[in-house]
Amino acid sequence: MRIVVSDSSCIIDLRKASLLDVFLKLPYEILIPNTLFEEELLKFTEVQKRALIKGGLKVIDLPGERVLRAQQVIRTAPRLSVNDGFAFALAESYPGCILLTGDGYLRDLATTHKIEVHGLLWVVDEIHQHKLRAADILCAALRLLANDPAVRLPQRELAALIKRFENL
């Protein structure tokens, strides 16, 4: 089973779209660094966080050398947050994994280091490909995200995916 290392932005947006539970049903092992889980999922209640873990999300404590690697990454790429550095360092420690992020700088860094990287639209497409939700439900979720000013998705790709689901 492939590993997906997620940053918090995708998890937050999947929650907004009511797709978080189905995301965890995809055939991947989904990991998140403990600092992101504790510090960035601020609007999640303890009950919701326990449900994520029960649903299969694995919260990973970074060992010392990975924390040092995260610090090194942040020094060389100052536009990244500390938690972006932790997500990158965790992904880097699992060769062949997928890094799931909506952050452009983190995506660029992952690509430079030959780490496969995807975002929320990929997750929605995976949910559809694995027949976990109908196209109309996914289309409605994408429209909801498209109208949320706090959600930043690539507009052209978002519109294309909405159109594709509308035509199914």
JOCORZI-V540473 format. One record per residue. N is the residue number from 1. PHI is phi in degrees with one decimal (NA if undefined). D_CENTER is the distance of its C-alpha to the mean C-alpha in whole Angstrom. Layout:
n=N phi=PHI d_center=D_CENTER
n=N phi=PHI d_center=D_CENTER
This chain:
n=1 phi=NA d_center=17
n=2 phi=-72.6 d_center=14
n=3 phi=-100.1 d_center=12
n=4 phi=-115.9 d_center=8
n=5 phi=-98.7 d_center=7
n=6 phi=-106.2 d_center=4
n=7 phi=-86.3 d_center=5
n=8 phi=-80.2 d_center=6
n=9 phi=-60.9 d_center=6
n=10 phi=-67.0 d_center=4
n=11 phi=-64.7 d_center=5
n=12 phi=-63.4 d_center=8
n=13 phi=-69.0 d_center=9
n=14 phi=-63.9 d_center=8
n=15 phi=-65.4 d_center=11
n=16 phi=-58.1 d_center=13
n=17 phi=-89.7 d_center=13
n=18 phi=56.9 d_center=14
n=19 phi=-119.4 d_center=12
n=20 phi=-66.4 d_center=10
n=21 phi=-63.2 d_center=13
n=22 phi=-74.0 d_center=13
n=23 phi=-56.5 d_center=10
n=24 phi=-70.8 d_center=11
n=25 phi=-90.2 d_center=14
n=26 phi=-63.7 d_center=13
n=27 phi=-79.8 d_center=15
n=28 phi=-134.1 d_center=12
n=29 phi=-91.8 d_center=12
n=30 phi=-106.0 d_center=9
n=31 phi=-117.6 d_center=10
n=32 phi=-143.1 d_center=9
n=33 phi=-62.4 d_center=12
n=34 phi=-58.7 d_center=14
n=35 phi=-66.6 d_center=15
n=36 phi=-66.7 d_center=11
n=37 phi=-60.9 d_center=12
n=38 phi=-82.4 d_center=15
n=39 phi=-99.7 d_center=15
n=40 phi=-110.4 d_center=13
n=41 phi=-95.1 d_center=12
n=42 phi=-66.8 d_center=16
n=43 phi=-87.2 d_center=16
n=44 phi=-86.4 d_center=16
n=45 phi=-77.9 d_center=19
n=46 phi=-61.2 d_center=20
n=47 phi=-62.9 d_center=20
n=48 phi=-65.3 d_center=17
n=49 phi=-66.3 d_center=15
n=50 phi=-63.3 d_center=18
n=51 phi=-65.0 d_center=17
n=52 phi=-60.8 d_center=13
n=53 phi=-66.5 d_center=15
n=54 phi=-62.2 d_center=18
n=55 phi=-73.8 d_center=15
n=56 phi=121.3 d_center=14
n=57 phi=-65.2 d_center=12
n=58 phi=-106.0 d_center=13
n=59 phi=-93.9 d_center=13
n=60 phi=-109.6 d_center=15
n=61 phi=-81.8 d_center=18
n=62 phi=-77.5 d_center=18
n=63 phi=-69.4 d_center=21
n=64 phi=-50.1 d_center=24
n=65 phi=-67.3 d_center=23
n=66 phi=-74.8 d_center=20
n=67 phi=-63.9 d_center=20
n=68 phi=-62.7 d_center=23
n=69 phi=-64.2 d_center=21
n=70 phi=-60.2 d_center=18
n=71 phi=-63.5 d_center=21
n=72 phi=-62.7 d_center=22
n=73 phi=-61.6 d_center=19
n=74 phi=-64.9 d_center=19
n=75 phi=-64.2 d_center=23
n=76 phi=-85.1 d_center=23
n=77 phi=-132.5 d_center=20
n=78 phi=-64.9 d_center=21
n=79 phi=-78.2 d_center=19
n=80 phi=-83.9 d_center=16
n=81 phi=-80.5 d_center=15
n=82 phi=-56.6 d_center=16
n=83 phi=-68.5 d_center=13
n=84 phi=-61.1 d_center=11
n=85 phi=-61.0 d_center=14
n=86 phi=-66.1 d_center=13
n=87 phi=-62.3 d_center=10
n=88 phi=-62.6 d_center=12
n=89 phi=-61.8 d_center=15
n=90 phi=-67.3 d_center=13
n=91 phi=-61.1 d_center=12
n=92 phi=-62.2 d_center=15
n=93 phi=-82.6 d_center=17
n=94 phi=-121.8 d_center=16
n=95 phi=-54.3 d_center=17
n=96 phi=84.6 d_center=16
n=97 phi=-80.2 d_center=13
n=98 phi=-111.9 d_center=10
n=99 phi=-96.2 d_center=7
n=100 phi=-105.3 d_center=4
n=101 phi=-155.3 d_center=5
n=102 phi=-104.8 d_center=7
n=103 phi=-84.3 d_center=10
n=104 phi=-61.8 d_center=13
n=105 phi=-66.7 d_center=14
n=106 phi=-68.2 d_center=12
n=107 phi=-61.4 d_center=11
n=108 phi=-62.1 d_center=15
n=109 phi=-62.5 d_center=15
n=110 phi=-60.9 d_center=13
n=111 phi=-61.4 d_center=15
n=112 phi=-59.0 d_center=19
n=113 phi=-94.4 d_center=18
n=114 phi=59.7 d_center=18
n=115 phi=-99.5 d_center=14
n=116 phi=-63.9 d_center=13
n=117 phi=-133.9 d_center=10
n=118 phi=-140.9 d_center=8
n=119 phi=-128.6 d_center=6
n=120 phi=-59.9 d_center=6
n=121 phi=-63.8 d_center=10
n=122 phi=-61.9 d_center=10
n=123 phi=-59.5 d_center=8
n=124 phi=-60.9 d_center=11
n=125 phi=-64.7 d_center=13
n=126 phi=-62.3 d_center=13
n=127 phi=-58.8 d_center=13
n=128 phi=-67.8 d_center=17
n=129 phi=-59.5 d_center=18
n=130 phi=-90.3 d_center=18
n=131 phi=56.4 d_center=20
n=132 phi=-93.8 d_center=18
n=133 phi=-148.1 d_center=18
n=134 phi=-72.8 d_center=21
n=135 phi=-58.0 d_center=21
n=136 phi=-65.9 d_center=22
n=137 phi=-69.2 d_center=20
n=138 phi=-66.6 d_center=17
n=139 phi=-62.6 d_center=19
n=140 phi=-63.0 d_center=20
n=141 phi=-64.6 d_center=16
n=142 phi=-66.4 d_center=15
n=143 phi=-63.4 d_center=19
n=144 phi=-59.9 d_center=18
n=145 phi=-66.5 d_center=15
n=146 phi=-62.3 d_center=17
n=147 phi=-94.1 d_center=19
n=148 phi=-96.3 d_center=17
n=149 phi=-65.3 d_center=18
n=150 phi=-83.1 d_center=16
n=151 phi=-97.9 d_center=13
n=152 phi=-114.0 d_center=13
n=153 phi=-124.1 d_center=12
n=154 phi=-65.2 d_center=15
n=155 phi=-60.7 d_center=18
n=156 phi=-64.0 d_center=20
n=157 phi=-67.1 d_center=17
n=158 phi=-62.0 d_center=16
n=159 phi=-61.5 d_center=20
n=160 phi=-65.5 d_center=20
n=161 phi=-69.4 d_center=18
n=162 phi=-59.9 d_center=19
n=163 phi=-61.9 d_center=23
n=164 phi=-60.1 d_center=22
n=165 phi=-69.3 d_center=21
n=166 phi=-63.5 d_center=24
n=167 phi=-88.8 d_center=26
n=168 phi=-89.0 d_center=26
